[in-house]
Amino acid sequence: MKRLQNRVAVVTGAAGGMGRAHCRRLAEEGADIIAVDLEENAADMVAVAEEVESLGRRCVTGFADVRDPLAVEEALNTGVTRLGRLDTVVANAGVYADLAPTWELSDNSWQRALDINLTGVWHTVRAAGPHLGSGASIVIVGSTNGIKGGAAAAHYSASKHAVVGLARTLANELGPQGIRVNTVHPGSVATPMILNADVYAKLLPDLPNPTRDDAARVLAQRTILPVPWVEPVDIGNAVLFLASDESRYITGIQLVVDAGLTQKV
């Protein structure tokens, strides 16, 4: 028996690197998927659905900006109606952009990060709540910047610290109903959110046109294990564990997957 056989999971930000990995990993273990992302990512969502269905599972795609509570609710309700239940919530949608020192951040950059990374999680969990019962699991994807601070990312770090508080509160509120709530905190992950020119420039501000290899050398110096980043499947494996009965008595924790980034002295 697969670990999530015949269960249903909703994944927000499903078209992106980590979101797609979550959909695939949960489907590999028997889950049907409600995949939610922006309509502008429709082509990628088709690919996600095809990948899930190639594993013998059903996939319902829905389009919503997590900043829009009505759109999130509609996408989720449609998915539950078609698939019949909801067992797992993976609040994965997030942004890591407009990196700058705190005093140079615009009001729009600050608010966008909070609206998507924090309020979007709240919208997702609130819409899912009426569909969840005993044994359900909510997994919120945070960041190592939700465990420690990060220069030039005050908006991102603040939003990711905040979801830890939200998750701890939800764990206390939903625990008596048998519903678990935990956060997963990736370090650098090999997705376009990290592997892009803006991040390379932040890592090596004195180097003209830094490359992926240049960034890898810098990031490898920050981890205990000899790698610059982890792969999306490594975060998917952590999400799978927290979604499965293997973690049935784990709630309110922060599971860090960062190759030792937050522990290096």
C-alpha positions as CSV (number, residue, x, y, z in Angstrom):
1,M,0.0,0.0,0.0
2,K,1.4,3.4,-1.0
3,R,1.6,6.0,1.8
4,L,-1.1,8.3,0.4
5,Q,-3.2,5.8,-1.4
6,N,-6.5,7.3,-2.6
7,R,-6.0,10.5,-0.6
8,V,-6.4,14.0,-2.1
9,A,-3.9,16.8,-1.8
10,V,-4.1,20.4,-2.9
11,V,-0.8,22.1,-3.9
12,T,-0.6,25.9,-4.5
13,G,2.1,27.3,-6.7
14,A,1.9,23.9,-8.4
15,A,3.4,25.0,-11.7
16,G,6.8,26.0,-10.2
17,G,9.8,23.9,-9.6
18,M,9.0,22.9,-6.0
19,G,5.3,22.8,-6.5
20,R,5.6,20.5,-9.4
21,A,7.9,18.3,-7.4
22,H,5.3,18.1,-4.6
23,C,2.6,17.1,-7.0
24,R,4.7,14.4,-8.5
25,R,6.0,13.0,-5.2
26,L,2.5,12.9,-3.6
27,A,1.1,11.3,-6.8
28,E,3.8,8.7,-6.7
29,E,2.6,7.7,-3.3
30,G,-1.0,7.4,-4.4
31,A,-2.6,10.8,-4.0
32,D,-4.9,12.6,-6.4
33,I,-3.9,16.2,-6.8
34,I,-5.7,19.6,-6.9
35,A,-3.1,21.8,-8.5
36,V,-3.5,25.5,-8.2
37,D,-1.5,28.3,-9.8
38,L,-1.8,31.5,-11.8
39,E,-3.7,31.4,-15.1
40,E,-0.5,32.8,-16.8
41,N,1.1,29.4,-16.0
42,A,-1.6,27.4,-17.8
43,A,0.9,25.6,-20.1
44,D,3.0,24.5,-17.2
45,M,-0.2,23.3,-15.4
46,V,-1.1,21.1,-18.4
47,A,2.4,19.5,-18.0
48,V,1.8,19.0,-14.2
49,A,-1.6,17.3,-14.9
50,E,-0.1,15.1,-17.5
51,E,2.7,14.0,-15.2
52,V,0.3,13.2,-12.3
53,E,-2.0,11.3,-14.7
54,S,1.0,9.4,-16.1
55,L,1.4,8.0,-12.6
56,G,-2.1,6.7,-12.6
57,R,-3.6,9.4,-10.4
58,R,-6.2,12.1,-11.1
59,C,-5.4,15.8,-11.3
60,V,-7.8,18.8,-11.2
61,T,-6.2,22.1,-12.1
62,G,-7.5,25.4,-10.9
63,F,-6.4,29.0,-11.5
64,A,-6.1,31.4,-8.6
65,D,-3.9,34.1,-7.3
66,V,-3.5,33.3,-3.6
67,R,-4.0,37.0,-2.8
68,D,-7.6,36.6,-4.0
69,P,-9.6,34.6,-1.3
70,L,-12.6,34.0,-3.5
71,A,-10.5,32.6,-6.3
72,V,-8.7,30.3,-4.0
73,E,-11.9,29.1,-2.5
74,E,-13.5,28.5,-5.9
75,A,-10.5,26.5,-7.1
76,L,-10.3,24.4,-4.0
77,N,-14.1,23.8,-3.8
78,T,-14.1,22.7,-7.5
79,G,-11.3,20.3,-6.9
80,V,-12.9,18.8,-3.8
81,T,-16.2,18.4,-5.6
82,R,-14.5,16.5,-8.5
83,L,-12.2,14.4,-6.4
84,G,-14.6,13.8,-3.4
85,R,-12.4,14.7,-0.4
86,L,-9.4,16.6,0.9
87,D,-6.7,15.1,3.1
88,T,-3.6,17.2,2.6
89,V,-2.9,20.9,2.1
90,V,0.5,22.0,0.7
91,A,0.6,25.9,0.9
92,N,3.6,26.3,-1.4
93,A,2.9,29.4,-3.4
94,G,5.5,32.2,-2.7
95,V,7.8,34.8,-4.1
96,Y,11.4,35.7,-3.6
97,A,12.0,38.9,-5.5
98,D,12.9,42.6,-5.5
99,L,15.9,41.9,-3.3
100,A,17.4,45.0,-1.7
101,P,18.6,46.4,1.6
102,T,15.7,47.2,3.9
103,W,15.9,51.0,3.5
104,E,15.8,50.6,-0.3
105,L,12.7,48.3,-0.4
106,S,9.6,49.9,-2.0
107,D,6.2,49.8,-0.3
108,N,5.0,47.6,-3.2
109,S,7.8,45.1,-2.9
110,W,7.2,44.8,0.9
111,Q,3.4,44.4,0.5
112,R,3.6,41.9,-2.4
113,A,5.8,39.6,-0.3
114,L,3.5,39.7,2.7
115,D,0.3,39.4,0.6
116,I,1.6,36.3,-1.2
117,N,3.8,34.5,1.3
118,L,1.7,35.1,4.4
119,T,-1.8,36.2,3.5
120,G,-1.9,33.8,0.6
121,V,-1.2,30.9,3.0
122,W,-4.0,32.1,5.3
123,H,-6.4,32.2,2.4
124,T,-5.4,28.7,1.4
125,V,-5.8,27.2,4.8
126,R,-9.0,29.0,5.5
127,A,-10.5,27.8,2.3
128,A,-9.4,24.2,3.0
129,G,-10.5,24.1,6.6
130,P,-14.2,23.0,6.1
131,H,-13.1,20.1,3.9
132,L,-10.5,18.6,6.4
133,G,-11.2,15.9,9.0
134,S,-9.3,13.8,11.5
135,G,-6.0,12.6,10.1
136,A,-5.6,15.5,7.7
137,S,-2.3,17.3,7.3
138,I,-1.4,20.9,6.5
139,V,2.1,21.6,5.3
140,I,3.2,25.2,4.9
141,V,6.4,25.7,2.8
142,G,8.6,28.3,4.6
143,S,12.2,29.0,4.2
144,T,15.5,29.0,6.1
145,N,14.8,32.8,6.1
146,G,11.9,32.0,8.4
147,I,14.4,30.5,10.9
148,K,17.1,33.1,10.6
149,G,17.4,36.5,9.0
150,G,18.8,37.2,5.6
151,A,20.4,40.4,4.3
152,A,18.6,42.2,1.5
153,A,15.4,40.2,2.0
154,A,13.6,41.8,4.9
155,H,10.2,41.5,3.2
156,Y,10.8,37.8,2.4
157,S,12.2,36.9,5.8
158,A,9.5,38.7,7.7
159,S,6.8,36.9,5.7
160,K,8.4,33.5,6.3
161,H,8.9,34.1,10.0
162,A,5.2,35.0,10.2
163,V,4.0,31.7,8.7
164,V,5.8,29.9,11.5
165,G,3.6,31.8,14.0
166,L,0.5,31.1,11.9
167,A,1.3,27.4,11.7
168,R,1.9,27.1,15.4
169,T,-1.4,28.8,16.1
170,L,-3.2,26.5,13.6
171,A,-1.6,23.4,15.2
172,N,-3.1,24.4,18.5
173,E,-6.5,25.3,17.0
174,L,-6.8,22.2,14.8
175,G,-5.0,19.6,16.9
176,P,-8.2,18.7,18.9
177,Q,-9.8,17.7,15.6
178,G,-6.9,15.4,14.7
179,I,-5.5,17.8,12.1
180,R,-1.7,18.4,12.0
181,V,0.0,21.6,10.9
182,N,3.8,21.8,10.2
183,T,6.2,23.9,8.2
184,V,9.0,22.8,5.9
185,H,12.0,25.2,5.6
186,P,14.1,24.8,2.4
187,G,17.5,26.3,2.1
188,S,18.6,27.1,-1.5
189,V,16.8,24.9,-3.9
190,A,17.7,24.3,-7.6
191,T,14.7,26.1,-9.0
192,P,14.4,29.4,-11.0
193,M,13.5,31.2,-7.8
194,I,17.2,30.8,-6.8
195,L,18.9,30.1,-10.1
196,N,18.5,33.5,-11.7
197,A,20.6,36.5,-12.5
198,D,19.2,38.7,-9.7
199,V,20.1,36.2,-7.1
200,Y,23.5,35.7,-8.6
201,A,24.1,39.4,-8.5
202,K,23.1,39.6,-4.8
203,L,25.5,36.8,-4.0
204,L,28.4,38.3,-5.9
205,P,27.8,42.1,-6.1
206,D,31.4,42.9,-7.1
207,L,31.5,40.4,-10.0
208,P,30.2,41.5,-13.4
209,N,27.6,39.1,-14.8
210,P,28.1,36.2,-12.3
211,T,27.1,32.8,-13.5
212,R,25.4,29.7,-12.0
213,D,28.8,28.2,-11.3
214,D,29.9,31.4,-9.5
215,A,26.8,31.3,-7.4
216,A,27.3,27.6,-6.6
217,R,30.8,28.2,-5.2
218,V,29.4,30.9,-2.9
219,L,26.5,28.8,-1.7
220,A,28.6,25.7,-1.2
221,Q,30.6,27.7,1.4
222,R,27.4,28.3,3.5
223,T,26.4,24.6,3.9
224,I,27.8,21.8,6.1
225,L,27.2,19.1,3.5
226,P,29.3,19.6,0.3
227,V,26.5,20.9,-1.9
228,P,25.5,24.4,-2.9
229,W,21.7,23.6,-2.9
230,V,19.2,20.8,-2.5
231,E,16.9,19.5,-5.3
232,P,13.1,20.0,-5.4
233,V,12.5,16.3,-4.8
234,D,14.3,16.7,-1.4
235,I,11.6,19.2,-0.3
236,G,9.0,17.0,-1.9
237,N,10.2,14.1,0.3
238,A,9.8,16.2,3.4
239,V,6.3,17.3,2.4
240,L,5.4,13.6,1.7
241,F,6.6,12.6,5.2
242,L,4.5,15.3,6.9
243,A,1.5,14.4,4.8
244,S,1.7,10.7,5.6
245,D,0.8,8.6,8.6
246,E,4.5,8.2,9.4
247,S,4.3,11.7,11.0
248,R,0.9,11.1,12.6
249,Y,2.0,12.5,16.0
250,I,4.1,15.4,14.7
251,T,2.5,18.8,14.7
252,G,3.7,22.4,15.2
253,I,7.3,21.7,14.1
254,Q,9.7,23.3,11.7
255,L,11.3,20.7,9.4
256,V,14.5,22.2,7.9
257,V,15.9,20.8,4.7
258,D,19.0,22.9,4.0
259,A,22.2,20.8,3.8
260,G,23.1,22.3,7.2
261,L,22.9,25.9,6.2
262,T,21.2,27.0,9.4
263,Q,23.6,25.0,11.6
264,K,27.0,25.9,10.1
265,V,29.2,27.9,12.5
